[in-house]
Amino acid sequence: MSVVGVVSLGNAGLSELRGNYMKYSKFAAQPSASTSPSPSWSSLPSRTRMLVAYTPAFLAALSSLLLLHHGGDGASSSRLFLVESALAVHFFKRVFETLFVHKYSGTMAAGTAIPISVSYFSVTTLTIYTQILTQEALLPEPAMDLRLYGVVLFLIGIVGNFCHHFLLSKLRSSGDDGKKK
């Protein structure tokens, strides 16, 4: 799993160094309206592409949360439950923001949305799988139980990030493309 992660991140880093950037931010160069072809799979609205990026990871975390058995050893089982819950909440927030908070004006190439989606899905499933392997290995419990602190910090971060995105969305009018004129 670590090798796959290192190779994937290394490949992405080398692509960036070569000038082959991931074009998903609002700052990425967009073709002008006069040269832009009609909408097709190769250039769908950014909102649709972001849903393509986030939804598989959300569904993976949610299905794991709902379908895996969480009985057994209390501490190990609760750690798996916390990992699955954190991932599900995180990606639910991203899907929710995509649908109801963010104001999109551009498009995103399929060559960008698909690798992002595969990356998020892979990291989500591998994180859950790693936690399952850790639980099944019957490793000793940590000397200090920091789960409560982790949950509190996670909630502060997720709520703070949502508030930040919500406030930023209020700065942009519905017809605004986010670029200074």
N, C-alpha and C positions, 0 to 999 in steps of 0.2 A: 504494500500500500504506500509506504514511504517512497519507494522508487518511482512509482507512477506519479505521485505528487511532485517530486523533484524534477522528473523529466518534463512533465506538463508545464510547470512554472518556468523551467529553464527554456523551453521552447517558446513560451509566451514572451519571456524577457528578451530572447534573441530576436524575435519578430519585432518587438518594440525598438531595439537597437538598430535594426535594419531599416527602420522607417515604416514598417507595416503596422500601423497603429489600429487598436480596436476602436471603431468609430461608433460609440454609443452615447457619448455625452453631447450636451447641447452645444459644446464648443467645437465638435467635429465639423469639418467642412461639409456643407450640404450643397448639392447642385442647385443652381438657380431655377426659378419656376419656369423660365422659358426653355431650359434644356432638359428639364425633368420629364422622363417618360411617364405614361399613365401608370397608376398604381398596379403593382403585380406582387407575386410572392417575394421577388428580389428586393422590393422596397415598400414595405408596409408601414403604417404609422407607428411611431415609437411606442405608443400605449400598447398596441397589439404585441409588438416585439418584447416589451418588458414583461407582459403577461406570459409570453412563451418562455422567457428566461426564468421567471420566478415560480410559476405554477407547478412544474414537475417536482421541484424540491419540496414545495409545500405539501403536495400530495404524498410524496414519499415519507415525510416526517409524520404527517397525519395518519397515514395508513399503518405505519409502524406503531404509533401511539395507540391506535384503536385495535390492531390485530394481534400484537405480541402479548404474551402472557406476562403479567408483572407480579406474579406471586413469588413465593420462595423467600430467600434471605432478604430481610427488610432493607438494609443499607444498600446492598448491590442493586436490588430491584428499584429502589427509589432513585438511585443514580441514573439508571437507564431511563426511568420515567422522566426525570428532570432534563436529561439530554434531549429526549424526543420532544418534550413539551417546549423547551427553549427553541429548538429548531422549527417546530410547527408555529409557534407564536411569532418568531422572527420573520419567517417567510409569509405568514398570514398578513403581518403588518405591511410587508412589501407589496403583496397583491392588493390589499386594501388601499394603500396609498396610490398605487398605479390606477386603480379604478375610480377613486373618489377624491384624492387630494392633489396629485400632480397635474400640471397643465402642460400638455405636450404640444409641440408645433412642428416637429420635423419627422423624418423617417429614419429607419435603421436598416442596414443591410442584413440579409440572412446570414452572411458570412460572419457577422458579429453576434447576432442573437443566439444562434445554435451553439457555438462554443461556450458562451456564457451559461446557457441553460444546462449543457452537459456538465460543465464545471460545478455549478451549484448543486445539481442532482447528485453528482459523484461524491462531492465533499459531504453532503448530507447523509447519503447512504453509508459511506465509509466511516463517518463519525459514529453513526448508530451501530454499525457492525463492529467497530473497534470496542465500543462500550460493551457490547454483548460478549465479545471474546474476553475482555477483561473480567467481566462478571463470571463467565464460565471457567476461567483459569483459577478461580478461588484465591485470588491475590489477597494478602492481608489488608485490612482496612487501614486508612491513613491514621496517624496518631491524633490528628485534630480533625474534627468534623466541621468543614467550612461550607457545607451546603447552604445553610441559611444565609450566610454572607454573600454567597454566589447568587442566590435567588434575588436578594435585595439589590445587589449591584446590577444584575441583568435587568430587573424591572426599572430601576432608575435610568439605565441606558436606553432601553426600548421606549419608555415614555418620553424621555428627553429628546430622543431622535425624532419621534413622531411629532412632538410639539415644534421642534425646529423645522421640519418639513412643512407642517401645517402653516406656520408663520411665514415661511418663505413663499408658499403658494399664494398667500394673501397679498404679497407685494406685486404679483404679476396679474395683469388684467387678462380677461379671457381671449382677447385678440392679439395679445402681446406675444411676439416670438422669442422674447428673452434677449434680443440683441439691441445694443445701443444704436441709435440712428444718427 
